[in-house]
Amino acid sequence: MFTRRIFIVGSPVNEDDAFQSGVKADVINYKRYFQSPIGGAFDPDHEITILKNPSWKRLKAHLMSSPADFTIFIYTGHGFFATNTGKIVFNISEEDAVAAQTIIDHIQSPKKLIISDACQSYMEGYNYLEGIGDVEQYMSFRSSVTKPRARQLFNRAIIDSPNGTQLFMSCSRGQESVLSPTGSFFSYALLTSSQSWSNTNSHNTVLTALQAGKMTTTFLKRKYSSELTIQRSSCLVTKLRPNFPIGVKYAPLQLLY
C-alpha cells in the first residue's frame, strides 16, 4: 500500500501579534490546498499533521513515528541562515532553533519535499508588512478532477520520480521572506500559481515542484518586486534530481482529426 504524509509546522514566536495571524493563514491555506483535488486530495484526518510551536522533542517524535513512501514537510515561521555553520535554521518554537537538514534527516521517507516559507537572512527575523492588497483571509481551491483521480495522478507522479530530497525555499540566501497578516507573499504566490495552472486548458495533468517554482518566481517578480521586497524563491534537489508533484488536474483528451 502506497503511503504519504504531510507535516505543516507553523511557528509564530508571539501569539498576540500580527505575525501569528500571517502564519495561521499560511497553515490553513496549505491544509486547504493539499486536501483539495489540486493538491492531491490528502486525507486531512490521517495524512496531514499540523503542529504549532512544537518543541524539537515533540516534532522529532512525530517524524520518527510516521514512516511513509513520500512526505511533504512545510514550515512557515521564523528562520535564518547561520553563517557560523553554513546551515538553514528554523525557529520551530521560542526555545528550539533546528537546522533544516536535521529535520530532513529525521523524516522517515525515501522521497521528501520540503517547502519552507522562512527567511534566509543573515540576521534572524521577518520583514513585516501591513497586507497583500486584495488577498482573501483564507484561500479556497477549485478543481474539475475528482478526489480519487487526483490521488491516483499524484501518487503515480511520486512513484515515477526517483528517491531523494527536494527543497522549495521562499527566498534565496541572504534574503528575507515577507509576511503579512493574511499570509506570506511566497505561499500566496505558490498556491495562486498552482490554482491558475489548474485552470489552464493544457494536456499536462501534473504540476511539478520545479515548474511551480518557476511560476512562483515569476508571480513574485510581477506582483511584489519593489522597494518592499526583492525575494526570489529557490529550489534545491539531491543529486538524483527528484521532481515531485505539487499539483494535479483534469486534462481533456486531445481530439484527433
C-alpha positions in Angstrom: 0.0 0.0 0.0 1.4 3.4 -1.0 1.7 5.8 2.0 2.1 9.5 2.1 2.2 12.2 4.8 2.2 16.0 5.2 3.5 17.9 8.2 2.6 21.6 8.4 4.6 23.4 11.1 3.7 27.0 11.9 5.9 28.8 14.4 4.9 32.3 15.4 7.0 33.5 18.3 4.4 35.7 19.8 0.8 34.6 19.7 -0.5 38.1 20.4 0.8 40.0 17.4 0.0 40.0 13.7 2.8 37.7 12.9 0.7 35.0 14.4 -2.2 35.9 12.0 0.1 35.6 8.9 1.5 32.2 9.9 -2.0 30.9 10.8 -3.2 31.9 7.4 -0.3 30.0 5.7 -1.1 26.9 7.8 -4.8 27.0 6.9 -4.2 27.7 3.2 -1.7 24.9 2.8 -4.0 22.5 4.5 -6.9 23.5 2.3 -4.7 23.3 -0.8 -3.3 19.8 -0.2 -6.7 18.3 0.9 -8.2 19.7 -2.3 -8.0 17.7 -5.6 -5.4 20.1 -7.0 -3.1 19.3 -4.1 -3.5 15.6 -4.4 -6.5 15.1 -2.1 -4.7 14.3 1.0 -6.9 13.0 3.9 -6.9 15.8 6.5 -7.5 13.3 9.3 -4.9 10.6 8.5 -2.4 12.1 6.2 -2.0 15.7 7.3 -0.5 16.7 10.7 -0.4 20.3 11.9 2.0 21.4 14.6 2.1 24.9 16.1 5.3 26.0 18.0 6.4 22.4 18.6 9.4 21.6 20.7 12.1 19.7 18.9 11.4 16.7 21.1 7.7 16.7 20.1 8.4 17.3 16.4 11.1 14.6 16.3 8.7 12.1 17.9 6.1 12.8 15.2 8.6 12.5 12.4 10.2 9.3 13.7 6.8 7.6 14.3 5.4 8.4 10.8 7.1 6.3 8.1 5.8 6.9 4.6 6.7 6.4 1.0 6.5 10.1 0.5 6.5 13.0 2.9 5.9 16.7 2.4 7.2 18.9 5.2 6.0 22.5 5.2 7.4 25.1 7.5 6.2 28.7 7.9 7.7 30.9 10.5 10.9 32.5 11.6 14.2 31.3 10.1 17.7 32.4 9.2 21.0 31.3 7.6 23.6 30.6 10.3 26.9 32.0 9.0 28.9 30.1 11.6 27.7 26.7 10.5 26.5 27.4 6.9 23.1 25.9 7.7 19.5 27.0 7.2 17.8 27.1 10.6 14.1 27.1 11.6 12.9 28.6 14.8 10.3 26.0 15.4 9.5 27.3 18.9 10.7 30.0 21.3 13.1 27.5 22.8 14.3 25.5 19.9 16.1 26.5 16.7 16.7 23.4 14.5 18.8 23.1 11.3 16.6 22.3 8.3 19.0 19.4 7.5 18.4 17.9 10.9 14.7 17.9 10.4 15.1 16.3 6.9 17.4 13.6 8.4 14.6 12.6 10.8 11.8 12.3 8.1 11.2 8.6 7.6 10.7 8.6 3.9 12.9 7.9 0.8 11.1 10.7 -1.0 10.9 14.1 0.7 9.6 17.5 -0.5 10.4 20.4 1.9 8.5 23.7 1.5 10.0 26.5 3.6 8.5 30.0 4.0 11.1 31.4 6.2 13.9 34.0 6.0 17.4 33.1 4.9 18.8 36.4 6.0 22.0 36.5 8.0 20.0 38.1 10.8 17.0 36.4 12.4 13.7 38.0 11.6 10.8 38.6 9.2 10.1 41.7 7.2 6.6 42.6 8.3 4.1 44.5 6.0 0.5 45.5 6.5 -1.1 43.4 3.8 -1.1 41.9 0.3 -3.8 44.1 -1.2 -6.9 42.1 -2.2 -5.7 38.8 -0.8 -8.6 36.9 0.9 -8.1 36.0 4.6 -8.1 32.3 3.7 -7.9 30.8 0.3 -10.2 28.3 -1.5 -9.3 25.9 -4.2 -11.5 24.5 -7.0 -10.8 21.7 -9.5 -12.7 19.7 -12.0 -10.8 16.5 -11.2 -12.3 14.1 -8.7 -10.5 13.3 -5.4 -9.9 9.6 -6.3 -8.5 10.5 -9.7 -6.4 13.3 -8.1 -4.9 10.8 -5.6 -4.2 8.4 -8.4 -2.4 11.0 -10.5 -0.5 12.5 -7.6 0.7 9.0 -6.4 1.8 8.0 -9.9 3.9 11.1 -10.3 5.6 10.4 -6.9 6.3 6.8 -7.9 7.8 7.9 -11.2 10.2 10.3 -9.6 13.5 9.0 -8.1 14.2 8.9 -4.4 15.7 12.0 -2.8 15.0 15.3 -1.2 13.7 18.4 -2.9 13.8 21.8 -1.1 11.5 24.6 -2.2 12.5 27.8 -0.4 10.6 31.1 -0.2 13.7 33.2 -0.8 17.4 32.9 -1.7 20.3 33.1 0.8 20.6 36.5 2.5 17.0 37.5 1.7 14.0 38.0 3.9 10.7 36.3 3.4 7.9 38.8 3.5 4.9 38.2 5.7 1.6 40.0 6.2 -1.4 39.3 8.5 -3.1 37.4 5.6 -0.2 35.2 4.9 3.3 35.1 3.3 4.0 36.5 -0.2 5.7 33.3 -1.2 3.0 30.9 0.0 0.3 33.1 -1.6 2.2 33.2 -4.9 2.8 29.4 -4.8 -0.8 28.5 -4.1 -2.3 31.1 -6.5 0.1 30.0 -9.3 -0.9 26.4 -8.7 -4.6 27.2 -8.9 -4.1 29.2 -12.1 -2.2 26.3 -13.6 -5.2 24.0 -12.9 -7.4 26.4 -14.8 -5.4 26.4 -17.9 -6.6 24.4 -20.9 -3.5 22.2 -21.4 -2.9 18.5 -21.5 -0.4 18.4 -18.6 -2.0 16.6 -15.7 0.8 17.1 -13.2 2.4 20.2 -11.9 5.9 19.5 -10.5 7.7 21.4 -7.8 10.3 22.8 -10.3 7.5 24.0 -12.6 5.7 25.6 -9.7 9.0 27.2 -8.6 9.3 29.0 -11.9 5.7 30.1 -11.9 6.1 31.4 -8.3 9.2 33.3 -9.0 7.5 35.0 -12.0 4.5 35.8 -9.8 6.6 37.3 -7.1 8.6 39.4 -9.6 5.5 40.7 -11.3 3.4 41.4 -8.2 5.8 42.3 -5.4 9.1 43.4 -6.8 9.6 46.9 -5.5 11.3 48.7 -2.6 9.3 46.4 -0.3 10.9 43.1 -1.4 13.1 41.5 -3.9 12.8 38.0 -2.6 13.4 35.2 -5.1 12.3 31.7 -4.4 14.9 28.9 -4.9 14.6 25.1 -5.4 17.3 22.7 -4.4 17.5 18.9 -5.1 19.7 16.0 -4.2 22.0 14.5 -6.9 19.3 12.1 -8.2 17.2 15.2 -9.0 13.7 14.2 -7.9 11.0 16.4 -9.2 7.9 15.7 -7.1 4.4 16.7 -7.8 2.8 19.7 -6.1 -0.5 19.8 -8.1 -2.7 17.7 -10.4 -5.7 18.4 -12.7 -8.0 17.0 -15.2 -6.7 17.2 -18.8 -9.2 16.7 -21.6 -8.4 14.1 -24.2 -6.8 15.6 -27.3 -9.1 15.4 -30.3 -7.9 13.6 -33.4 -8.8 14.9 -36.8 
